[in-house]
Amino acid sequence: MTRVGFYIVENTDAESRTRLALRLTEKAHKRGHRIFIHSENEQQARQLDELLWTFRPASFLPHALCSDNATEQICIGWGQEPQGHDDLLINLQTSVPDFIGRFQRVAELVNQEPARLEALRHSWRHYRERGYALEEHRLPSV
């Protein structure tokens, strides 16, 4: 059964979710996980693509924008079905993707923006009603 972690940042900074996604990606990569980052849109996916090269001077995270033949350990998508990834899904969209059941873990990233909090409540209910194991991680800031 998929485990779902809600990572809740205690600020309203719109970029806090992006920074958290980068930190979680780096941590999961170091532990050998295959990661699919589900971006809100293509613009955010391209921003993450750039940031994964530059957010830490000493780190290298092999990644690519998703395509049908992407084999990288980290793939960034924005609406396409994740091909070859079923380990960790980092969801940046406000809705629950249809394909979550194929992943071992899902990370939902939320900050204190009113729209994000409402999406959090809806997602929490969605997962709970379907019997997913839920975890809450409150973070002071990122």
DRENVO-867388 format. One record per residue: residue in one letter; residue number from 0; x, y, z of N, C-alpha, C, O in turn. Coordinates in steps of 0.1 Angstrom, whole numbers. Layout:
- marba:pator:n.u:n.v:n.w:ca.u:ca.v:ca.w:c.u:c.v:c.w:o.u:o.v:o.w
- a:NUM:X:Y:Z:X:Y:Z:X:Y:Z:X:Y:Z
...
END
This chain:
- marba:pator:n.u:n.v:n.w:ca.u:ca.v:ca.w:c.u:c.v:c.w:o.u:o.v:o.w
- m:0:8:-12:0:0:0:0:9:12:0:19:13:7
- t:1:5:22:-8:12:35:-9:12:42:4:2:43:10
- r:2:24:47:8:24:56:20:25:71:15:32:74:6
- v:3:17:79:22:16:93:18:20:102:29:15:102:40
- g:4:30:110:26:36:120:35:32:134:31:34:138:20
- f:5:26:141:41:23:156:38:34:164:45:35:164:57
- y:6:41:171:37:52:180:41:46:194:41:44:200:31
- i:7:44:199:54:37:212:55:47:223:60:53:221:71
- v:8:50:233:52:59:243:55:51:255:61:40:258:57
- e:9:56:260:72:49:270:80:51:284:75:54:293:83
- n:10:50:286:62:51:300:57:42:301:44:37:291:39
- t:11:41:313:39:32:315:27:41:318:15:35:321:4
- d:12:54:317:16:63:320:5:60:310:-6:61:298:-5
- a:13:56:315:-18:53:307:-29:64:297:-34:61:286:-39
- e:14:76:301:-32:88:293:-36:92:283:-26:101:274:-28
- s:15:86:283:-14:90:273:-4:87:259:-8:95:250:-5
- r:16:76:257:-15:73:243:-20:84:239:-30:88:227:-30
- t:17:89:248:-39:99:244:-48:112:241:-41:119:231:-44
- r:18:116:249:-31:128:246:-23:127:232:-16:136:225:-15
- l:19:115:230:-10:113:217:-4:114:205:-13:120:195:-10
- a:20:108:207:-25:109:196:-35:124:193:-39:127:182:-40
- l:21:132:204:-40:146:202:-43:153:194:-31:161:185:-34
- r:22:150:198:-19:156:191:-7:152:177:-6:160:168:-4
- l:23:139:174:-8:134:160:-7:140:152:-19:144:140:-17
- t:24:141:158:-30:147:150:-42:161:147:-39:165:135:-41
- e:25:169:156:-34:183:153:-31:184:142:-20:192:133:-22
- k:26:176:143:-10:177:133:1:173:119:-4:180:109:-1
- a:27:162:119:-12:158:106:-17:168:100:-27:170:88:-27
- h:28:174:109:-35:184:104:-45:196:98:-38:201:88:-42
- k:29:200:104:-27:212:99:-19:208:85:-13:217:77:-11
- r:30:196:83:-11:191:70:-6:188:60:-17:184:48:-14
- g:31:191:63:-29:189:54:-40:175:53:-46:172:44:-54
- h:32:166:62:-43:152:61:-48:151:67:-62:159:75:-66
- r:33:142:61:-69:138:67:-83:126:77:-80:117:73:-73
- i:34:127:89:-85:118:99:-82:111:105:-94:117:108:-104
- f:35:98:107:-93:90:114:-103:85:126:-96:77:125:-87
- i:36:89:138:-102:84:151:-97:72:155:-106:74:157:-118
- h:37:60:156:-100:48:159:-107:45:174:-106:39:179:-96
- s:38:51:182:-115:50:197:-115:36:202:-118:28:194:-124
- e:39:33:214:-115:20:220:-118:18:222:-133:7:221:-138
- n:40:29:225:-139:28:228:-154:42:227:-160:52:225:-153
- e:41:43:229:-173:56:228:-180:66:239:-175:78:236:-174
- q:42:61:251:-173:70:262:-168:77:258:-155:89:260:-154
- q:43:69:253:-145:75:249:-133:84:237:-135:95:236:-128
- a:44:81:228:-144:90:216:-146:103:221:-152:114:216:-148
- r:45:103:231:-161:115:236:-166:123:244:-156:136:243:-156
- q:46:116:251:-147:123:258:-136:130:247:-127:142:249:-123
- l:47:123:237:-123:129:226:-115:141:220:-122:151:217:-116
- d:48:140:218:-135:151:212:-143:163:221:-142:174:215:-140
- e:49:162:234:-143:173:243:-141:178:243:-127:191:242:-124
- l:50:169:243:-117:173:244:-103:180:231:-98:189:232:-90
- l:51:177:220:-104:184:208:-99:198:207:-103:206:200:-98
- w:52:202:216:-113:216:217:-117:223:227:-108:236:226:-106
- t:53:216:236:-102:223:248:-96:220:250:-82:227:259:-76
- f:54:210:244:-76:206:248:-62:217:245:-52:217:252:-41
- r:55:226:236:-54:237:233:-45:249:232:-53:250:223:-62
- p:56:259:240:-51:271:240:-60:278:226:-60:284:222:-70
- a:57:278:219:-49:286:206:-48:278:194:-52:283:183:-51
- s:58:265:195:-55:257:183:-57:254:181:-72:254:191:-80
- f:59:252:169:-76:248:165:-89:237:155:-88:238:144:-83
- l:60:226:159:-94:214:151:-94:210:148:-108:204:156:-115
- p:61:213:136:-113:210:132:-127:195:132:-129:188:124:-122
- h:62:190:140:-138:176:141:-140:173:145:-154:182:149:-162
- a:63:160:145:-157:155:149:-171:141:152:-170:133:148:-162
- l:64:137:161:-180:122:162:-182:117:149:-188:124:143:-195
- c:65:105:145:-184:100:132:-187:97:131:-202:92:140:-208
- s:66:100:120:-207:96:116:-221:94:101:-221:96:94:-210
- d:67:89:96:-232:86:82:-232:98:72:-230:96:61:-225
- n:68:110:77:-232:121:68:-230:131:74:-220:143:70:-220
- a:69:126:82:-211:135:88:-200:139:76:-190:130:69:-185
- t:70:152:75:-188:156:64:-179:163:70:-167:168:62:-158
- e:71:164:83:-165:170:89:-154:164:85:-141:152:82:-140
- q:72:172:86:-130:167:83:-117:156:93:-112:147:90:-105
- i:73:158:105:-117:148:116:-114:142:121:-127:149:126:-136
- c:74:129:120:-128:121:126:-139:112:137:-134:106:136:-124
- i:75:111:147:-143:102:158:-139:91:159:-150:94:160:-162
- g:76:79:158:-146:67:158:-155:57:169:-151:59:175:-140
- w:77:47:170:-159:37:180:-156:23:176:-161:14:185:-162
- g:78:21:164:-163:8:160:-167:8:146:-174:-2:139:-175
- q:79:20:142:-178:21:129:-185:22:118:-175:25:120:-163
- e:80:19:106:-179:20:94:-171:34:91:-169:42:91:-178
- p:81:38:89:-156:52:86:-153:56:72:-159:51:62:-154
- q:82:66:71:-168:70:59:-173:83:54:-166:92:61:-164
- g:83:82:42:-161:94:36:-154:96:40:-140:107:38:-135
- h:84:87:48:-134:88:52:-121:77:48:-112:65:50:-116
- d:85:80:41:-101:70:37:-92:75:37:-77:68:31:-68
- d:86:86:44:-75:92:45:-62:86:57:-54:78:55:-45
- l:87:91:69:-57:87:81:-50:81:91:-59:87:95:-69
- l:88:69:96:-56:62:106:-63:62:119:-55:57:119:-43
- i:89:68:130:-60:67:143:-53:57:151:-61:59:155:-72
- n:90:45:153:-54:34:159:-61:33:174:-58:31:178:-46
- l:91:35:182:-68:34:197:-67:21:202:-72:18:214:-70
- q:92:13:193:-78:0:198:-82:-10:199:-70:-8:192:-60
- t:93:-21:206:-72:-30:207:-61:-40:196:-60:-48:195:-51
- s:94:-40:188:-71:-50:176:-71:-42:163:-69:-30:163:-72
- v:95:-49:153:-66:-43:140:-64:-43:133:-78:-53:132:-84
- p:96:-31:129:-83:-30:123:-96:-37:109:-96:-37:102:-86
- d:97:-42:105:-108:-48:92:-109:-39:80:-107:-43:69:-103
- f:98:-26:83:-109:-16:72:-109:-9:70:-96:1:63:-96
- i:99:-14:76:-85:-6:75:-72:-5:60:-67:5:57:-61
- g:100:-14:52:-70:-14:38:-65:-3:30:-69:0:20:-63
- r:101:4:34:-80:15:26:-85:28:29:-77:38:22:-78
- f:102:28:40:-69:40:45:-62:41:39:-48:30:37:-42
- q:103:53:36:-43:55:31:-30:52:43:-20:47:41:-9
- r:104:57:55:-24:56:67:-15:51:78:-23:55:80:-35
- v:105:43:87:-17:39:100:-23:42:111:-13:39:109:-1
- a:106:48:122:-17:51:133:-9:42:145:-14:44:149:-26
- e:107:33:149:-6:25:161:-9:31:173:-2:33:173:10
- l:108:34:184:-10:41:195:-5:31:207:-4:25:211:-14
- v:109:30:213:8:20:223:11:27:234:19:35:232:28
- n:110:23:246:16:27:258:24:14:264:30:3:258:28
- q:111:15:276:36:3:281:42:-5:291:34:-14:298:39
- e:112:-3:290:21:-12:298:11:-26:292:13:-28:280:13
- p:113:-36:300:13:-50:295:15:-54:285:5:-60:275:8
- a:114:-51:287:-8:-54:277:-18:-47:264:-16:-53:253:-18
- r:115:-35:264:-11:-27:252:-9:-33:244:4:-34:232:4
- l:116:-37:252:14:-43:246:25:-56:239:22:-59:228:27
- e:117:-64:245:14:-77:239:10:-74:226:1:-81:216:3
- a:118:-64:227:-7:-60:215:-15:-55:204:-6:-58:192:-8
- l:119:-48:208:5:-43:198:14:-54:191:21:-54:179:22
- r:120:-64:198:25:-76:192:32:-83:183:23:-87:172:27
- h:121:-85:187:10:-91:178:1:-83:165:-2:-89:154:-2
- s:122:-70:167:-4:-61:155:-6:-61:146:6:-62:134:4
- w:123:-60:152:18:-60:144:30:-72:135:31:-72:123:33
- r:124:-84:141:28:-97:133:29:-97:122:18:-100:111:20
- h:125:-92:126:6:-92:116:-5:-83:104:-1:-88:93:-3
- y:126:-71:106:4:-63:95:7:-68:87:19:-68:75:19
- r:127:-73:94:29:-79:88:41:-91:79:38:-92:68:42
- e:128:-100:84:29:-111:76:25:-108:64:18:-116:54:18
- r:129:-96:63:11:-92:52:4:-83:43:11:-77:33:6
- g:130:-80:46:24:-72:37:33:-57:39:32:-50:30:36
- y:131:-52:49:26:-38:51:25:-32:54:39:-38:61:47
- a:132:-19:49:41:-12:53:53:-7:67:52:0:71:43
- l:133:-11:76:62:-8:90:61:2:94:72:1:89:83
- e:134:11:103:68:20:109:77:20:124:75:18:129:64
- e:135:23:131:86:23:145:86:37:150:91:41:146:101
- h:136:43:159:83:56:164:87:56:179:86:55:185:75
- r:137:56:186:98:55:200:98:70:206:99:78:201:107
- l:138:72:215:90:86:220:88:85:235:91:76:242:85
- p:139:94:241:100:93:255:103:95:264:91:88:274:89
- s:140:105:261:82:108:268:70:118:261:62:125:252:67
- v:141:118:264:49:128:258:40:134:269:31:143:267:23
END
